[in-house]
Amino acid sequence: KGKQRLAEHGIATALDDYGTHYSPRARALQIRSPYLTIDRSFVGDQQFVRHAVELAQQIGAKTIAEGIETEQEYWLCRECGVDYFQGYWVAGPMESQKLEQYNLEKCCSSIYGCESVECECYL
């Protein structure tokens, strides 16, 4: 009921650190949060990431890869179908006022290689 009440107020939940002792597959199937974060310790394991993406699709969740620290990790997760990325390779901590400018400059040019307002960074 708690998750439902949060959702009624526009607050989404995430199953954090999927793959660790506290966030196994059984818990993901039981909780069915709208977001599933893939623990940093697994982002370099292509088979694990693919299984996590498949599980997320099964429960209707979006995936977030935690702790992306290299371009190789980013591309591995992206090719596996991960939806969102978090980590120092993407960006370090920043003030919310700088986030929009970051999306327009760093994300488009460095990650997607584009500079168009029609790219997915702008949407």
N, CA, C and O atoms as CSV, one atom per row, in Angstrom:
chain,resi,resn,atom,element,x,y,z
A,1,LYS,N,N,0.813,-1.204,0.000
A,1,LYS,CA,C,0.000,0.000,0.000
A,1,LYS,C,C,0.850,1.259,0.000
A,1,LYS,O,O,0.466,2.271,-0.587
A,2,GLY,N,N,2.010,1.202,0.660
A,2,GLY,CA,C,2.861,2.384,0.717
A,2,GLY,C,C,3.311,2.841,-0.653
A,2,GLY,O,O,3.295,4.037,-0.944
A,3,LYS,N,N,3.717,1.899,-1.508
A,3,LYS,CA,C,4.165,2.244,-2.861
A,3,LYS,C,C,3.022,2.871,-3.656
A,3,LYS,O,O,3.233,3.816,-4.416
A,4,GLN,N,N,1.824,2.346,-3.479
A,4,GLN,CA,C,0.657,2.875,-4.179
A,4,GLN,C,C,0.348,4.299,-3.721
A,4,GLN,O,O,0.034,5.163,-4.540
A,5,ARG,N,N,0.436,4.543,-2.417
A,5,ARG,CA,C,0.173,5.892,-1.909
A,5,ARG,C,C,1.208,6.878,-2.433
A,5,ARG,O,O,0.870,8.012,-2.771
A,6,LEU,N,N,2.457,6.456,-2.501
A,6,LEU,CA,C,3.490,7.330,-3.055
A,6,LEU,C,C,3.196,7.649,-4.517
A,6,LEU,O,O,3.307,8.797,-4.947
A,7,ALA,N,N,2.821,6.622,-5.274
A,7,ALA,CA,C,2.515,6.806,-6.698
A,7,ALA,C,C,1.345,7.777,-6.893
A,7,ALA,O,O,1.337,8.551,-7.851
A,8,GLU,N,N,0.374,7.741,-6.005
A,8,GLU,CA,C,-0.767,8.667,-6.081
A,8,GLU,C,C,-0.319,10.116,-5.956
A,8,GLU,O,O,-1.009,11.023,-6.421
A,9,HIS,N,N,0.821,10.334,-5.337
A,9,HIS,CA,C,1.370,11.683,-5.168
A,9,HIS,C,C,2.489,11.974,-6.169
A,9,HIS,O,O,3.224,12.951,-6.020
A,10,GLY,N,N,2.612,11.130,-7.178
A,10,GLY,CA,C,3.606,11.349,-8.224
A,10,GLY,C,C,5.022,10.948,-7.845
A,10,GLY,O,O,5.975,11.393,-8.483
A,11,ILE,N,N,5.180,10.122,-6.823
A,11,ILE,CA,C,6.502,9.696,-6.383
A,11,ILE,C,C,6.744,8.268,-6.844
A,11,ILE,O,O,5.995,7.361,-6.483
A,12,ALA,N,N,7.778,8.068,-7.630
A,12,ALA,CA,C,8.121,6.738,-8.129
A,12,ALA,C,C,9.168,6.105,-7.221
A,12,ALA,O,O,10.002,6.799,-6.639
A,13,THR,N,N,9.116,4.787,-7.107
A,13,THR,CA,C,10.084,4.066,-6.293
A,13,THR,C,C,11.029,3.281,-7.188
A,13,THR,O,O,10.761,3.076,-8.372
A,14,ALA,N,N,12.131,2.848,-6.607
A,14,ALA,CA,C,13.103,2.026,-7.332
A,14,ALA,C,C,13.566,0.896,-6.425
A,14,ALA,O,O,13.722,1.078,-5.217
A,15,LEU,N,N,13.780,-0.256,-7.012
A,15,LEU,CA,C,14.456,-1.331,-6.301
A,15,LEU,C,C,15.938,-1.065,-6.497
A,15,LEU,O,O,16.459,-1.207,-7.603
A,16,ASP,N,N,16.609,-0.682,-5.435
A,16,ASP,CA,C,17.995,-0.253,-5.508
A,16,ASP,C,C,18.946,-1.446,-5.413
A,16,ASP,O,O,18.650,-2.440,-4.749
A,17,ASP,N,N,20.078,-1.332,-6.080
A,17,ASP,CA,C,21.170,-2.310,-5.988
A,17,ASP,C,C,20.754,-3.721,-6.384
A,17,ASP,O,O,21.103,-4.689,-5.709
A,18,TYR,N,N,20.003,-3.834,-7.488
A,18,TYR,CA,C,19.573,-5.161,-7.949
A,18,TYR,C,C,20.791,-6.065,-8.150
A,18,TYR,O,O,21.803,-5.666,-8.727
A,19,GLY,N,N,20.657,-7.286,-7.659
A,19,GLY,CA,C,21.732,-8.264,-7.772
A,19,GLY,C,C,22.461,-8.500,-6.464
A,19,GLY,O,O,23.161,-9.501,-6.311
A,20,THR,N,N,22.300,-7.579,-5.515
A,20,THR,CA,C,22.948,-7.768,-4.224
A,20,THR,C,C,22.065,-8.626,-3.322
A,20,THR,O,O,20.936,-8.973,-3.670
A,21,HIS,N,N,22.603,-8.953,-2.173
A,21,HIS,CA,C,21.900,-9.812,-1.218
A,21,HIS,C,C,20.513,-9.271,-0.858
A,21,HIS,O,O,19.578,-10.050,-0.674
A,22,TYR,N,N,20.372,-7.957,-0.757
A,22,TYR,CA,C,19.109,-7.352,-0.332
A,22,TYR,C,C,18.138,-7.090,-1.482
A,22,TYR,O,O,16.979,-6.755,-1.238
A,23,SER,N,N,18.578,-7.234,-2.707
A,23,SER,CA,C,17.714,-6.963,-3.856
A,23,SER,C,C,17.808,-8.074,-4.900
A,23,SER,O,O,18.233,-7.824,-6.028
A,24,PRO,N,N,17.421,-9.281,-4.544
A,24,PRO,CA,C,17.478,-10.393,-5.505
A,24,PRO,C,C,16.273,-10.394,-6.452
A,24,PRO,O,O,15.357,-9.584,-6.316
A,25,ARG,N,N,16.296,-11.303,-7.393
A,25,ARG,CA,C,15.220,-11.449,-8.383
A,25,ARG,C,C,13.854,-11.620,-7.712
A,25,ARG,O,O,12.877,-11.000,-8.132
A,26,ALA,N,N,13.783,-12.444,-6.686
A,26,ALA,CA,C,12.500,-12.690,-6.009
A,26,ALA,C,C,11.907,-11.387,-5.464
A,26,ALA,O,O,10.700,-11.167,-5.563
A,27,ARG,N,N,12.739,-10.538,-4.899
A,27,ARG,CA,C,12.241,-9.259,-4.369
A,27,ARG,C,C,11.785,-8.345,-5.497
A,27,ARG,O,O,10.786,-7.639,-5.355
A,28,ALA,N,N,12.498,-8.349,-6.605
A,28,ALA,CA,C,12.092,-7.530,-7.750
A,28,ALA,C,C,10.720,-7.955,-8.262
A,28,ALA,O,O,9.880,-7.114,-8.584
A,29,LEU,N,N,10.500,-9.266,-8.333
A,29,LEU,CA,C,9.201,-9.783,-8.781
A,29,LEU,C,C,8.094,-9.463,-7.782
A,29,LEU,O,O,6.949,-9.235,-8.172
A,30,GLN,N,N,8.426,-9.445,-6.526
A,30,GLN,CA,C,7.439,-9.162,-5.486
A,30,GLN,C,C,7.093,-7.673,-5.424
A,30,GLN,O,O,5.917,-7.313,-5.372
A,31,ILE,N,N,8.096,-6.818,-5.429
A,31,ILE,CA,C,7.888,-5.381,-5.246
A,31,ILE,C,C,7.384,-4.700,-6.519
A,31,ILE,O,O,6.492,-3.853,-6.459
A,32,ARG,N,N,7.951,-5.066,-7.664
A,32,ARG,CA,C,7.554,-4.505,-8.968
A,32,ARG,C,C,7.603,-2.969,-8.986
A,32,ARG,O,O,6.637,-2.305,-9.361
A,33,SER,N,N,8.729,-2.437,-8.579
A,33,SER,CA,C,8.925,-0.988,-8.634
A,33,SER,C,C,9.046,-0.541,-10.084
A,33,SER,O,O,9.439,-1.329,-10.944
A,34,PRO,N,N,8.714,0.714,-10.362
A,34,PRO,CA,C,8.830,1.203,-11.737
A,34,PRO,C,C,10.276,1.379,-12.214
A,34,PRO,O,O,10.513,1.551,-13.409
A,35,TYR,N,N,11.245,1.337,-11.287
A,35,TYR,CA,C,12.653,1.442,-11.641
A,35,TYR,C,C,13.442,0.339,-10.949
A,35,TYR,O,O,13.181,-0.010,-9.798
A,36,LEU,N,N,14.404,-0.196,-11.674
A,36,LEU,CA,C,15.290,-1.239,-11.155
A,36,LEU,C,C,16.717,-0.756,-11.380
A,36,LEU,O,O,17.146,-0.606,-12.524
A,37,THR,N,N,17.459,-0.509,-10.294
A,37,THR,CA,C,18.837,-0.058,-10.454
A,37,THR,C,C,19.773,-1.259,-10.409
A,37,THR,O,O,19.691,-2.086,-9.501
A,38,ILE,N,N,20.646,-1.347,-11.377
A,38,ILE,CA,C,21.620,-2.437,-11.461
A,38,ILE,C,C,22.843,-2.029,-10.652
A,38,ILE,O,O,23.474,-1.012,-10.941
A,39,ASP,N,N,23.172,-2.814,-9.650
A,39,ASP,CA,C,24.274,-2.485,-8.760
A,39,ASP,C,C,25.583,-2.314,-9.526
A,39,ASP,O,O,25.850,-3.024,-10.496
A,40,ARG,N,N,26.380,-1.373,-9.078
A,40,ARG,CA,C,27.681,-1.049,-9.686
A,40,ARG,C,C,28.556,-2.284,-9.899
A,40,ARG,O,O,29.276,-2.365,-10.894
A,41,SER,N,N,28.500,-3.229,-8.991
A,41,SER,CA,C,29.370,-4.401,-9.093
A,41,SER,C,C,29.025,-5.297,-10.273
A,41,SER,O,O,29.784,-6.216,-10.584
A,42,PHE,N,N,27.890,-5.051,-10.944
A,42,PHE,CA,C,27.467,-5.893,-12.064
A,42,PHE,C,C,27.473,-5.191,-13.420
A,42,PHE,O,O,27.199,-5.842,-14.428
A,43,VAL,N,N,27.771,-3.897,-13.492
A,43,VAL,CA,C,27.631,-3.176,-14.758
A,43,VAL,C,C,28.607,-3.629,-15.844
A,43,VAL,O,O,28.396,-3.321,-17.016
A,44,GLY,N,N,29.649,-4.339,-15.491
A,44,GLY,CA,C,30.584,-4.858,-16.481
A,44,GLY,C,C,30.295,-6.286,-16.909
A,44,GLY,O,O,31.015,-6.839,-17.741
A,45,ASP,N,N,29.253,-6.890,-16.354
A,45,ASP,CA,C,28.888,-8.278,-16.632
A,45,ASP,C,C,27.725,-8.295,-17.621
A,45,ASP,O,O,26.567,-8.135,-17.233
A,46,GLN,N,N,28.040,-8.490,-18.893
A,46,GLN,CA,C,27.041,-8.394,-19.950
A,46,GLN,C,C,25.865,-9.352,-19.729
A,46,GLN,O,O,24.712,-8.960,-19.910
A,47,GLN,N,N,26.137,-10.573,-19.350
A,47,GLN,CA,C,25.066,-11.544,-19.147
A,47,GLN,C,C,24.137,-11.094,-18.006
A,47,GLN,O,O,22.916,-11.182,-18.133
A,48,PHE,N,N,24.704,-10.621,-16.912
A,48,PHE,CA,C,23.893,-10.162,-15.795
A,48,PHE,C,C,23.039,-8.964,-16.215
A,48,PHE,O,O,21.849,-8.906,-15.906
A,49,VAL,N,N,23.649,-8.011,-16.918
A,49,VAL,CA,C,22.918,-6.814,-17.330
A,49,VAL,C,C,21.760,-7.197,-18.251
A,49,VAL,O,O,20.658,-6.670,-18.103
A,50,ARG,N,N,21.994,-8.109,-19.200
A,50,ARG,CA,C,20.904,-8.564,-20.087
A,50,ARG,C,C,19.767,-9.190,-19.287
A,50,ARG,O,O,18.598,-8.915,-19.557
A,51,HIS,N,N,20.095,-10.027,-18.307
A,51,HIS,CA,C,19.063,-10.646,-17.478
A,51,HIS,C,C,18.304,-9.595,-16.664
A,51,HIS,O,O,17.089,-9.697,-16.496
A,52,ALA,N,N,19.011,-8.601,-16.167
A,52,ALA,CA,C,18.361,-7.532,-15.402
A,52,ALA,C,C,17.392,-6.748,-16.289
A,52,ALA,O,O,16.287,-6.414,-15.860
A,53,VAL,N,N,17.802,-6.458,-17.513
A,53,VAL,CA,C,16.931,-5.743,-18.453
A,53,VAL,C,C,15.700,-6.590,-18.776
A,53,VAL,O,O,14.585,-6.070,-18.819
A,54,GLU,N,N,15.893,-7.873,-19.001
A,54,GLU,CA,C,14.757,-8.768,-19.279
A,54,GLU,C,C,13.794,-8.799,-18.091
A,54,GLU,O,O,12.580,-8.747,-18.283
A,55,LEU,N,N,14.319,-8.883,-16.875
A,55,LEU,CA,C,13.481,-8.882,-15.688
A,55,LEU,C,C,12.707,-7.568,-15.588
A,55,LEU,O,O,11.506,-7.567,-15.319
A,56,ALA,N,N,13.393,-6.467,-15.803
A,56,ALA,CA,C,12.738,-5.160,-15.736
A,56,ALA,C,C,11.599,-5.080,-16.753
A,56,ALA,O,O,10.522,-4.574,-16.437
A,57,GLN,N,N,11.828,-5.570,-17.954
A,57,GLN,CA,C,10.777,-5.559,-18.968
A,57,GLN,C,C,9.601,-6.427,-18.525
A,57,GLN,O,O,8.442,-6.078,-18.751
A,58,GLN,N,N,9.901,-7.534,-17.907
A,58,GLN,CA,C,8.865,-8.448,-17.423
A,58,GLN,C,C,7.965,-7.783,-16.379
A,58,GLN,O,O,6.758,-8.025,-16.361
A,59,ILE,N,N,8.536,-6.957,-15.521
A,59,ILE,CA,C,7.747,-6.313,-14.466
A,59,ILE,C,C,7.338,-4.886,-14.832
A,59,ILE,O,O,6.733,-4.191,-14.016
A,60,GLY,N,N,7.658,-4.447,-16.038
A,60,GLY,CA,C,7.272,-3.114,-16.484
A,60,GLY,C,C,8.097,-1.993,-15.880
A,60,GLY,O,O,7.593,-0.889,-15.677
A,61,ALA,N,N,9.360,-2.267,-15.592
A,61,ALA,CA,C,10.237,-1.273,-14.969
A,61,ALA,C,C,11.266,-0.747,-15.969
A,61,ALA,O,O,11.587,-1.412,-16.954
A,62,LYS,N,N,11.769,0.434,-15.708
A,62,LYS,CA,C,12.903,1.000,-16.427
A,62,LYS,C,C,14.165,0.634,-15.656
A,62,LYS,O,O,14.122,0.467,-14.437
A,63,THR,N,N,15.285,0.509,-16.355
A,63,THR,CA,C,16.543,0.146,-15.702
A,63,THR,C,C,17.477,1.342,-15.587
A,63,THR,O,O,17.507,2.228,-16.441
A,64,ILE,N,N,18.233,1.332,-14.504
A,64,ILE,CA,C,19.250,2.358,-14.251
A,64,ILE,C,C,20.543,1.631,-13.911
A,64,ILE,O,O,20.587,0.868,-12.946
A,65,ALA,N,N,21.587,1.858,-14.686
A,65,ALA,CA,C,22.900,1.270,-14.391
A,65,ALA,C,C,23.641,2.219,-13.464
A,65,ALA,O,O,23.872,3.377,-13.811
A,66,GLU,N,N,24.016,1.733,-12.281
A,66,GLU,CA,C,24.714,2.548,-11.287
A,66,GLU,C,C,26.226,2.448,-11.472
A,66,GLU,O,O,26.750,1.407,-11.869
A,67,GLY,N,N,26.899,3.523,-11.184
A,67,GLY,CA,C,28.354,3.494,-11.104
A,67,GLY,C,C,29.063,3.351,-12.442
A,67,GLY,O,O,30.108,2.705,-12.519
A,68,ILE,N,N,28.515,3.940,-13.493
A,68,ILE,CA,C,29.186,3.890,-14.794
A,68,ILE,C,C,30.428,4.782,-14.708
A,68,ILE,O,O,30.322,6.001,-14.572
A,69,GLU,N,N,31.602,4.156,-14.791
A,69,GLU,CA,C,32.853,4.903,-14.643
A,69,GLU,C,C,33.708,4.888,-15.891
A,69,GLU,O,O,34.708,5.603,-15.958
A,70,THR,N,N,33.337,4.084,-16.893
A,70,THR,CA,C,34.111,4.051,-18.133
A,70,THR,C,C,33.167,4.056,-19.326
A,70,THR,O,O,32.000,3.681,-19.219
A,71,GLU,N,N,33.690,4.482,-20.447
A,71,GLU,CA,C,32.911,4.471,-21.686
A,71,GLU,C,C,32.532,3.036,-22.054
A,71,GLU,O,O,31.437,2.798,-22.562
A,72,GLN,N,N,33.418,2.093,-21.804
A,72,GLN,CA,C,33.141,0.687,-22.103
A,72,GLN,C,C,31.928,0.188,-21.309
A,72,GLN,O,O,31.068,-0.497,-21.862
A,73,GLU,N,N,31.855,0.524,-20.027
A,73,GLU,CA,C,30.705,0.131,-19.224
A,73,GLU,C,C,29.423,0.760,-19.758
A,73,GLU,O,O,28.380,0.109,-19.821
A,74,TYR,N,N,29.511,2.028,-20.141
A,74,TYR,CA,C,28.342,2.715,-20.702
A,74,TYR,C,C,27.822,1.977,-21.936
A,74,TYR,O,O,26.634,1.662,-22.016
A,75,TRP,N,N,28.706,1.701,-22.894
A,75,TRP,CA,C,28.271,1.068,-24.140
A,75,TRP,C,C,27.785,-0.359,-23.917
A,75,TRP,O,O,26.835,-0.792,-24.569
A,76,LEU,N,N,28.414,-1.093,-23.014
A,76,LEU,CA,C,27.937,-2.439,-22.713
A,76,LEU,C,C,26.495,-2.379,-22.209
A,76,LEU,O,O,25.639,-3.126,-22.682
A,77,CYS,N,N,26.228,-1.499,-21.257
A,77,CYS,CA,C,24.881,-1.374,-20.696
A,77,CYS,C,C,23.889,-0.844,-21.716
A,77,CYS,O,O,22.752,-1.313,-21.779
A,78,ARG,N,N,24.301,0.111,-22.499
A,78,ARG,CA,C,23.403,0.668,-23.516
A,78,ARG,C,C,23.034,-0.401,-24.540
A,78,ARG,O,O,21.868,-0.521,-24.915
A,79,GLU,N,N,24.009,-1.173,-24.993
A,79,GLU,CA,C,23.744,-2.226,-25.971
A,79,GLU,C,C,22.851,-3.327,-25.398
A,79,GLU,O,O,22.155,-4.014,-26.145
A,80,CYS,N,N,22.870,-3.494,-24.091
A,80,CYS,CA,C,21.998,-4.485,-23.434
A,80,CYS,C,C,20.581,-3.958,-23.233
A,80,CYS,O,O,19.685,-4.720,-22.870
A,81,GLY,N,N,20.371,-2.678,-23.462
A,81,GLY,CA,C,19.036,-2.112,-23.347
A,81,GLY,C,C,18.740,-1.346,-22.076
A,81,GLY,O,O,17.577,-1.066,-21.782
A,82,VAL,N,N,19.773,-0.999,-21.310
A,82,VAL,CA,C,19.563,-0.213,-20.098
A,82,VAL,C,C,18.983,1.150,-20.485
A,82,VAL,O,O,19.377,1.742,-21.490
A,83,ASP,N,N,18.049,1.635,-19.677
A,83,ASP,CA,C,17.350,2.889,-19.987
A,83,ASP,C,C,18.092,4.143,-19.522
A,83,ASP,O,O,18.148,5.138,-20.245
A,84,TYR,N,N,18.659,4.094,-18.319
A,84,TYR,CA,C,19.299,5.270,-17.738
A,84,TYR,C,C,20.651,4.896,-17.138
A,84,TYR,O,O,20.907,3.738,-16.809
A,85,PHE,N,N,21.518,5.920,-17.004
A,85,PHE,CA,C,22.888,5.699,-16.555
A,85,PHE,C,C,23.244,6.691,-15.466
A,85,PHE,O,O,22.850,7.856,-15.511
A,86,GLN,N,N,23.994,6.209,-14.489
A,86,GLN,CA,C,24.409,7.032,-13.360
A,86,GLN,C,C,25.859,6.697,-13.045
A,86,GLN,O,O,26.224,5.523,-12.986
A,87,GLY,N,N,26.676,7.697,-12.846
A,87,GLY,CA,C,28.060,7.447,-12.482
A,87,GLY,C,C,28.975,8.562,-12.943
A,87,GLY,O,O,28.573,9.439,-13.708
A,88,TYR,N,N,30.210,8.517,-12.469
A,88,TYR,CA,C,31.159,9.599,-12.751
A,88,TYR,C,C,31.529,9.716,-14.220
A,88,TYR,O,O,31.928,10.797,-14.652
A,89,TRP,N,N,31.414,8.651,-15.007
A,89,TRP,CA,C,31.713,8.806,-16.433
A,89,TRP,C,C,30.642,9.668,-17.085
A,89,TRP,O,O,30.930,10.445,-17.996
A,90,VAL,N,N,29.425,9.531,-16.622
A,90,VAL,CA,C,28.321,10.340,-17.156
A,90,VAL,C,C,28.416,11.748,-16.584
A,90,VAL,O,O,28.424,12.724,-17.334
A,91,ALA,N,N,28.489,11.858,-15.262
A,91,ALA,CA,C,28.614,13.164,-14.603
A,91,ALA,C,C,28.840,12.970,-13.120
A,91,ALA,O,O,28.343,12.015,-12.522
A,92,GLY,N,N,29.587,13.874,-12.538
A,92,GLY,CA,C,29.741,13.883,-11.093
A,92,GLY,C,C,28.571,14.621,-10.461
A,92,GLY,O,O,27.696,15.116,-11.172
A,93,PRO,N,N,28.544,14.699,-9.154
A,93,PRO,CA,C,27.478,15.442,-8.487
A,93,PRO,C,C,27.459,16.893,-8.958
A,93,PRO,O,O,28.511,17.484,-9.203
A,94,MET,N,N,26.257,17.467,-9.084
A,94,MET,CA,C,26.147,18.860,-9.510
A,94,MET,C,C,24.885,19.482,-8.937
A,94,MET,O,O,23.958,18.786,-8.522
A,95,GLU,N,N,24.872,20.787,-8.925
A,95,GLU,CA,C,23.700,21.516,-8.472
A,95,GLU,C,C,22.603,21.385,-9.521
A,95,GLU,O,O,22.891,21.292,-10.715
A,96,SER,N,N,21.359,21.378,-9.085
A,96,SER,CA,C,20.241,21.182,-10.009
A,96,SER,C,C,20.184,22.273,-11.081
A,96,SER,O,O,19.720,22.014,-12.192
A,97,GLN,N,N,20.641,23.470,-10.772
A,97,GLN,CA,C,20.621,24.559,-11.750
A,97,GLN,C,C,21.531,24.269,-12.944
A,97,GLN,O,O,21.308,24.802,-14.031
A,98,LYS,N,N,22.549,23.433,-12.756
A,98,LYS,CA,C,23.499,23.133,-13.828
A,98,LYS,C,C,23.062,21.937,-14.667
A,98,LYS,O,O,23.653,21.664,-15.712
A,99,LEU,N,N,22.039,21.227,-14.220
A,99,LEU,CA,C,21.636,19.996,-14.886
A,99,LEU,C,C,21.161,20.223,-16.321
A,99,LEU,O,O,21.574,19.491,-17.220
A,100,GLU,N,N,20.316,21.204,-16.552
A,100,GLU,CA,C,19.810,21.435,-17.906
A,100,GLU,C,C,20.943,21.774,-18.867
A,100,GLU,O,O,20.979,21.243,-19.977
A,101,GLN,N,N,21.856,22.633,-18.474
A,101,GLN,CA,C,22.985,22.985,-19.340
A,101,GLN,C,C,23.851,21.767,-19.610
A,101,GLN,O,O,24.344,21.587,-20.723
A,102,TYR,N,N,24.038,20.930,-18.598
A,102,TYR,CA,C,24.803,19.698,-18.771
A,102,TYR,C,C,24.157,18.814,-19.827
A,102,TYR,O,O,24.844,18.306,-20.713
A,103,ASN,N,N,22.846,18.625,-19.742
A,103,ASN,CA,C,22.145,17.790,-20.713
A,103,ASN,C,C,22.368,18.284,-22.134
A,103,ASN,O,O,22.557,17.477,-23.044
A,104,LEU,N,N,22.350,19.570,-22.333
A,104,LEU,CA,C,22.477,20.124,-23.673
A,104,LEU,C,C,23.891,20.010,-24.221
A,104,LEU,O,O,24.070,19.772,-25.416
A,105,GLU,N,N,24.892,20.175,-23.375
A,105,GLU,CA,C,26.268,20.190,-23.856
A,105,GLU,C,C,26.957,18.830,-23.776
A,105,GLU,O,O,27.289,18.251,-24.811
A,106,LYS,N,N,27.174,18.323,-22.599
A,106,LYS,CA,C,27.956,17.106,-22.409
A,106,LYS,C,C,27.258,15.879,-22.972
A,106,LYS,O,O,27.850,15.099,-23.718
A,107,CYS,N,N,26.004,15.720,-22.608
A,107,CYS,CA,C,25.287,14.506,-22.989
A,107,CYS,C,C,25.229,14.370,-24.502
A,107,CYS,O,O,25.601,13.330,-25.045
A,108,CYS,N,N,24.780,15.376,-25.165
A,108,CYS,CA,C,24.614,15.267,-26.612
A,108,CYS,C,C,25.939,15.117,-27.342
A,108,CYS,O,O,26.080,14.244,-28.198
A,109,SER,N,N,26.895,15.945,-27.018
A,109,SER,CA,C,28.129,15.901,-27.788
A,109,SER,C,C,29.010,14.714,-27.438
A,109,SER,O,O,29.604,14.109,-28.330
A,110,SER,N,N,29.108,14.369,-26.164
A,110,SER,CA,C,30.028,13.308,-25.767
A,110,SER,C,C,29.444,11.914,-25.866
A,110,SER,O,O,30.102,10.990,-26.346
A,111,ILE,N,N,28.218,11.761,-25.417
A,111,ILE,CA,C,27.638,10.426,-25.389
A,111,ILE,C,C,26.981,10.077,-26.712
A,111,ILE,O,O,27.238,9.009,-27.267
A,112,TYR,N,N,26.136,10.964,-27.227
A,112,TYR,CA,C,25.387,10.627,-28.429
A,112,TYR,C,C,26.047,11.127,-29.713
A,112,TYR,O,O,25.672,10.693,-30.803
A,113,GLY,N,N,27.008,12.019,-29.607
A,113,GLY,CA,C,27.677,12.522,-30.793
A,113,GLY,C,C,26.775,13.403,-31.632
A,113,GLY,O,O,26.958,13.509,-32.844
A,114,CYS,N,N,25.811,14.030,-30.999
A,114,CYS,CA,C,24.878,14.865,-31.759
A,114,CYS,C,C,24.806,16.245,-31.135
A,114,CYS,O,O,25.244,16.458,-30.005
A,115,GLU,N,N,24.258,17.160,-31.875
A,115,GLU,CA,C,24.069,18.510,-31.360
A,115,GLU,C,C,22.705,19.040,-31.762
A,115,GLU,O,O,22.497,20.252,-31.810
A,116,SER,N,N,21.795,18.158,-32.044
A,116,SER,CA,C,20.484,18.543,-32.529
A,116,SER,C,C,19.484,18.617,-31.390
A,116,SER,O,O,19.533,17.809,-30.462
A,117,VAL,N,N,18.580,19.578,-31.457
A,117,VAL,CA,C,17.528,19.672,-30.445
A,117,VAL,C,C,16.526,18.530,-30.599
A,117,VAL,O,O,15.639,18.373,-29.760
A,118,GLU,N,N,16.654,17.741,-31.650
A,118,GLU,CA,C,15.756,16.618,-31.834
A,118,GLU,C,C,16.318,15.318,-31.288
A,118,GLU,O,O,15.665,14.280,-31.394
A,119,CYS,N,N,17.516,15.345,-30.704
A,119,CYS,CA,C,18.089,14.125,-30.160
A,119,CYS,C,C,17.390,13.753,-28.853
A,119,CYS,O,O,16.682,14.577,-28.275
A,120,GLU,N,N,17.580,12.533,-28.388
A,120,GLU,CA,C,16.879,12.049,-27.209
A,120,GLU,C,C,17.272,12.781,-25.925
A,120,GLU,O,O,16.543,12.700,-24.937
A,121,CYS,N,N,18.380,13.479,-25.912
A,121,CYS,CA,C,18.761,14.246,-24.711
A,121,CYS,C,C,17.784,15.377,-24.450
A,121,CYS,O,O,17.539,15.744,-23.301
A,122,TYR,N,N,17.232,15.922,-25.508
A,122,TYR,CA,C,16.376,17.085,-25.357
A,122,TYR,C,C,14.941,16.707,-25.039
A,122,TYR,O,O,14.166,17.550,-24.588
A,123,LEU,N,N,14.580,15.463,-25.266
A,123,LEU,CA,C,13.172,15.055,-25.110
A,123,LEU,C,C,12.843,14.732,-23.689
A,123,LEU,O,O,11.706,14.373,-23.385
